[in-house]
Amino acid sequence: MSQLWAMQRANGDWFALDDKGAFRVPVFQSSRDAAQARAFNVEMLVFHPVTVDETVLKDLGRANGSSPSHFWLVDQEAVNLKRGHRIDHAQLVILARGSGKGNGNG
């Protein structure tokens, strides 16, 4: 799996931004990027970076199905959470699992 990171609170809640009535869940390309964004965005201070693995993909998929939401792949080293690209859950799964299917990597 590729290393993607999302921000989660100790009680299991995911960090998301209100995006015109929907939720935008930021996803980071490294734990360093997530920690840097956290340091510059006070609303993230009670959240910590979590690797997006199969369990997280399932959890985020359930959260995605309950209300309008999407994911936001934050540009590398961006402390401004507005800099990034919108992706849906299916795209998140592809990115998290890596695009090299059948390449011998588990």
RODO-492886 format. One record per residue (C-alpha): residue in one letter; x negated, y, z. Coordinates in Angstrom, 2 decimals. Layout:
<nodes>
A, X, Y, Z
...
</nodes>
This chain:
<nodes>
M, 0.00, 0.00, 0.00
S, -1.07, 3.56, -0.61
Q, -1.52, 5.75, 2.40
L, 1.36, 8.20, 2.71
W, 2.37, 9.82, 5.95
A, 5.59, 11.23, 7.38
M, 6.16, 12.98, 10.70
Q, 8.09, 11.19, 13.45
R, 9.03, 12.14, 16.99
A, 8.59, 9.74, 19.92
N, 12.35, 9.05, 19.97
G, 12.22, 7.87, 16.34
D, 13.63, 11.00, 14.67
W, 12.00, 12.05, 11.40
F, 10.90, 15.60, 10.75
A, 13.06, 17.16, 8.03
L, 13.72, 20.67, 6.82
D, 17.18, 22.02, 6.06
D, 17.37, 22.47, 2.31
K, 20.72, 24.13, 1.54
G, 22.71, 21.60, 3.56
A, 20.57, 18.62, 2.62
F, 17.48, 17.36, 4.38
R, 13.98, 17.51, 2.93
V, 11.57, 15.03, 4.53
P, 7.95, 16.09, 3.97
V, 5.56, 13.30, 3.02
F, 1.80, 13.80, 3.11
Q, -1.04, 12.15, 1.20
S, -3.27, 11.80, 4.27
S, -3.03, 11.97, 8.05
R, -5.41, 14.94, 7.89
D, -2.99, 16.83, 5.63
A, -0.12, 16.00, 7.99
A, -2.09, 17.12, 11.05
Q, -3.12, 20.35, 9.33
A, 0.48, 21.15, 8.37
R, 1.54, 20.33, 11.93
A, -1.00, 22.77, 13.33
F, 0.42, 25.62, 11.24
N, 4.13, 24.84, 11.66
V, 5.27, 25.13, 15.27
E, 8.49, 23.19, 14.62
M, 6.36, 20.11, 13.91
L, 4.42, 20.12, 17.19
V, 6.51, 17.37, 18.83
F, 6.06, 15.09, 15.79
H, 3.08, 12.93, 14.90
P, 1.89, 11.42, 11.59
V, 3.12, 7.89, 10.85
T, 1.94, 5.73, 7.96
V, 4.71, 5.10, 5.45
D, 4.84, 1.29, 5.44
E, 7.65, -1.17, 4.65
T, 9.35, -0.58, 8.01
V, 9.26, 3.19, 7.54
L, 10.54, 2.88, 3.95
K, 13.54, 0.91, 5.21
D, 14.18, 3.37, 8.03
L, 13.94, 6.38, 5.73
G, 16.18, 4.61, 3.22
R, 18.90, 4.20, 5.86
A, 18.52, 7.84, 6.87
N, 18.68, 8.83, 3.22
G, 21.92, 6.92, 2.73
S, 23.73, 8.57, 5.64
S, 23.47, 12.18, 4.48
P, 22.20, 14.13, 1.49
S, 18.42, 14.13, 1.69
H, 15.33, 13.83, -0.40
F, 11.62, 13.60, 0.12
W, 9.00, 16.25, -0.48
L, 5.50, 15.18, -1.45
V, 3.49, 18.05, 0.02
D, 0.57, 19.26, -2.08
Q, -2.78, 18.21, -0.68
E, -4.02, 20.40, 2.14
A, -0.94, 22.65, 1.95
V, 0.01, 24.19, 5.27
N, 2.99, 25.80, 3.56
L, 5.64, 23.08, 3.37
K, 7.20, 24.78, 0.34
R, 4.28, 23.67, -1.82
G, 5.01, 20.22, -3.14
H, 7.20, 18.08, -5.36
R, 10.67, 16.68, -4.80
I, 10.91, 12.89, -4.98
D, 13.73, 10.48, -4.28
H, 13.59, 7.31, -2.18
A, 12.84, 5.08, -5.18
Q, 9.86, 7.27, -6.11
L, 8.69, 7.24, -2.48
V, 8.75, 3.43, -2.51
I, 6.68, 3.32, -5.70
L, 4.13, 5.79, -4.35
A, 3.88, 4.10, -0.96
R, 3.44, 0.64, -2.46
G, 0.98, 1.92, -5.04
S, 1.55, 2.06, -8.76
G, -0.83, -0.79, -9.50
K, 1.58, -3.73, -9.29
G, -0.05, -6.99, -10.08
N, -3.56, -5.65, -9.56
G, -4.38, -8.27, -6.95
N, -4.14, -5.87, -4.02
G, -1.62, -6.92, -1.40
</nodes>
